[in-house]
Amino acid sequence: MAGLELLSDQGYRVDGRRAGELRKIQARMGVFAQADGSAYIEQGNTKALAVVYGPHEMRGSRSRALPDRALVNCQYSMATFSTGERKRRPHGDRKACEMGLQLRQTFEAAILTQLYPRSQIDIYVQVLQADGGNYAACVNAATLAVLDAGIPMRDFVCACSAGFVDGTALADLSHVEEAAGGPQLALALLPASGQLALLEMDARLHEDHLQQVLEAASQAARDVHALLDRVVRQHVREAALLLGD
């Protein structure tokens, strides 16, 4: 990536966006009739699919059941065709397990699990095309799928990535920007309360710049919330029309 200018003197990024501008987001809910909830999202060229089953009785060992809340099970995978590498990515690889754990922590902070003691909620997310911001796209798709399943949540969970280049915080990083290295963070926000469901950094960043990058990611997550809210409202209107017929 040597020599690639990630931010021009005029303040434009490689793909023509401004520093705090999101990539184009498109999303649909209810894409699988067989699941309790499902959603598909595109953030730029990153595409993710999420399906939700539950709440249902515990599967496997009942000793795993929690007496006061539901167990949230999250599984993450990448389609073999999601990147240019075309290599097999087994479900149990370290990166997939790590991402699944992050998703579980994220949704345990948002789902009202205490309403469903001794039960289980399964969230499966797959990246169909990877072009940066995989975690954020998965969280946003899973949020829509959980809402589609009718599972109560404290709030939307909206996620976005951010980085720091040439003294400027960049929101919603593309693959090119991620591959260039530099400090990056991923943030999942409950927008109504401002509570963070998850915050992860993968490189050192001087504390003088941390607040700037956090604010860029938080504002981007709030912008994502506005878009997801419109998707949910449109889905509800369409469902109401179908019921009316």
C-alpha positions in Angstrom: 0.0 0.0 0.0 3.1 2.2 -0.1 2.5 5.5 -1.8 -1.3 5.3 -1.7 -2.8 8.6 -0.6 -5.7 7.7 1.7 -6.7 11.3 2.2 -6.2 14.1 -0.4 -5.3 17.7 0.4 -8.9 18.5 -0.4 -10.1 16.1 2.3 -11.4 13.3 0.0 -10.7 9.6 0.5 -9.8 7.0 -2.0 -13.4 6.3 -2.8 -14.4 9.9 -3.0 -16.0 10.2 0.5 -15.4 12.8 3.1 -13.7 11.8 6.4 -16.9 11.2 8.3 -19.1 10.0 5.5 -20.6 6.5 5.4 -20.5 4.2 2.5 -23.9 3.6 0.9 -26.0 1.3 3.0 -28.9 -0.9 1.7 -30.8 -3.4 3.8 -33.8 -5.8 3.8 -35.5 -7.7 6.6 -37.4 -11.0 6.4 -35.3 -12.5 3.6 -35.7 -16.1 4.9 -39.2 -17.4 5.7 -37.8 -20.5 7.5 -36.0 -18.5 10.2 -37.6 -16.6 13.1 -35.8 -13.5 11.9 -33.5 -12.6 9.0 -31.8 -9.6 7.3 -29.4 -8.8 4.5 -27.2 -5.7 4.5 -24.8 -4.0 2.1 -22.3 -1.4 3.4 -20.4 -0.3 0.4 -19.2 -3.5 -1.1 -19.3 -5.4 2.2 -22.4 -7.7 2.2 -23.6 -9.7 5.2 -26.6 -12.0 5.9 -28.0 -12.7 9.4 -30.6 -15.2 10.6 -32.0 -15.6 14.1 -33.7 -18.6 15.7 -35.4 -18.4 19.0 -36.1 -18.0 21.8 -36.3 -21.8 22.0 -35.6 -24.6 24.4 -32.0 -25.3 25.1 -30.4 -27.7 22.6 -27.8 -30.2 23.7 -26.8 -30.2 27.4 -29.5 -28.6 29.6 -26.8 -27.9 32.1 -25.9 -24.9 30.0 -29.3 -23.3 30.6 -29.2 -20.1 32.6 -31.9 -19.9 35.3 -32.4 -16.1 35.1 -31.9 -15.3 31.4 -31.6 -16.7 27.8 -28.3 -17.9 26.5 -27.2 -16.0 23.4 -25.3 -18.1 20.9 -23.6 -16.3 18.0 -21.8 -17.9 15.1 -19.8 -16.0 12.4 -18.5 -17.2 9.1 -17.2 -15.9 5.8 -18.3 -17.4 2.5 -15.4 -18.9 0.6 -16.1 -16.5 -2.3 -16.2 -13.4 0.1 -12.6 -12.3 -0.7 -10.2 -12.6 -3.6 -8.2 -15.3 -1.8 -10.8 -18.0 -2.5 -9.5 -20.1 0.4 -11.6 -22.4 2.6 -12.6 -20.7 5.9 -13.8 -23.4 8.4 -16.5 -22.4 10.9 -14.1 -23.2 13.8 -11.1 -21.1 12.8 -9.7 -18.7 15.4 -10.9 -15.5 13.6 -14.5 -16.8 13.3 -14.6 -17.9 16.9 -13.2 -14.5 18.0 -15.8 -12.6 15.9 -18.6 -14.9 17.2 -17.6 -14.0 20.8 -17.6 -10.3 20.0 -21.1 -10.6 18.5 -22.3 -12.5 21.5 -20.9 -9.9 23.9 -22.5 -7.2 21.8 -26.0 -8.7 21.8 -26.0 -9.8 25.4 -25.7 -6.1 26.2 -28.8 -5.3 24.1 -31.3 -8.2 24.1 -33.6 -8.4 27.1 -32.5 -11.9 27.9 -34.1 -11.9 31.3 -37.5 -12.3 29.7 -36.6 -15.8 28.4 -34.9 -17.8 31.3 -33.7 -21.3 30.5 -33.9 -20.7 26.7 -31.6 -20.0 23.9 -31.3 -17.4 21.1 -29.2 -18.3 18.1 -27.7 -15.6 15.8 -25.9 -16.8 12.7 -24.1 -14.2 10.5 -22.2 -14.8 7.3 -20.1 -12.3 5.3 -20.9 -12.8 1.6 -18.5 -10.2 0.4 -15.7 -8.6 2.4 -14.6 -5.1 1.7 -13.9 -3.6 5.2 -16.0 -3.2 8.3 -17.0 -6.8 8.5 -17.8 -6.7 12.2 -20.0 -3.5 11.8 -21.9 -5.0 8.9 -22.5 -8.2 10.8 -23.8 -6.3 13.9 -26.1 -4.1 11.8 -27.5 -7.1 9.9 -28.0 -9.1 13.2 -29.8 -6.1 14.8 -32.3 -6.1 11.9 -32.7 -9.9 12.1 -33.3 -9.8 15.9 -35.9 -7.1 15.4 -37.5 -9.2 12.6 -37.7 -12.1 15.0 -39.7 -9.9 17.5 -37.1 -10.3 20.3 -37.2 -7.3 22.6 -34.1 -5.2 22.8 -33.1 -2.3 25.0 -32.2 -0.4 21.8 -30.9 -0.8 18.4 -27.2 -1.9 18.2 -25.5 0.1 15.5 -21.8 -0.5 14.7 -19.1 1.3 12.7 -15.4 1.3 12.3 -13.0 4.3 12.4 -9.4 5.0 11.8 -6.8 7.8 12.0 -4.9 9.0 9.0 -2.8 12.2 8.6 -4.3 13.7 11.8 -7.9 13.1 10.6 -10.4 10.5 11.9 -12.0 8.5 9.1 -15.3 6.7 9.7 -16.5 3.5 8.1 -13.2 2.1 6.8 -13.1 0.3 3.4 -10.8 -2.7 2.8 -8.1 -0.4 1.2 -8.1 1.8 4.3 -7.9 -1.2 6.7 -5.2 -2.9 4.7 -3.0 0.3 4.8 -2.6 -0.2 8.5 -2.7 2.5 11.2 -4.8 2.7 14.3 -8.4 1.4 13.8 -11.3 0.7 16.1 -14.7 -1.0 15.9 -17.5 0.3 18.0 -21.0 -0.9 18.7 -23.4 1.7 20.1 -26.8 1.7 21.7 -27.8 5.1 20.3 -30.7 6.1 22.6 -28.5 5.8 25.8 -25.1 6.4 24.3 -24.0 3.1 25.9 -21.2 1.2 24.2 -21.9 -2.5 23.7 -18.4 -3.2 22.4 -15.2 -1.2 21.7 -12.1 -2.8 20.2 -8.8 -1.3 19.0 -6.3 -3.2 17.0 -3.3 -0.8 17.2 -1.9 1.8 19.5 -3.3 5.3 19.3 -2.1 8.3 21.3 -4.6 9.4 23.9 -4.7 12.9 22.4 -6.3 11.5 19.3 -8.5 8.8 20.9 -11.5 11.0 21.6 -11.5 12.3 18.0 -11.6 8.8 16.6 -14.3 7.7 19.1 -16.5 10.6 18.2 -16.1 9.9 14.5 -17.1 6.2 15.1 -20.0 7.2 17.4 -21.4 9.8 15.0 -21.2 7.2 12.2 -23.0 4.7 14.3 -25.8 7.2 15.0 -26.0 7.8 11.2 -26.3 4.0 10.7 -29.1 4.0 13.3 -31.1 6.6 11.3 -30.8 4.4 8.2 -31.7 1.1 10.0 -34.7 2.8 11.7 -36.0 3.7 8.2 -35.5 0.1 7.1 -37.5 -1.2 10.1 -40.3 1.3 9.6 -40.6 0.4 5.9 -40.6 -3.3 6.8 -43.4 -2.8 9.3 -45.5 -0.8 6.8 -45.1 -3.5 4.2 -46.1 -6.2 6.7 -49.1 -4.2 7.8 -50.2 -3.9 4.1 -49.9 -7.6 3.6 -51.9 -8.3 6.8 -54.5 -5.8 5.5 -54.9 -7.7 2.3 
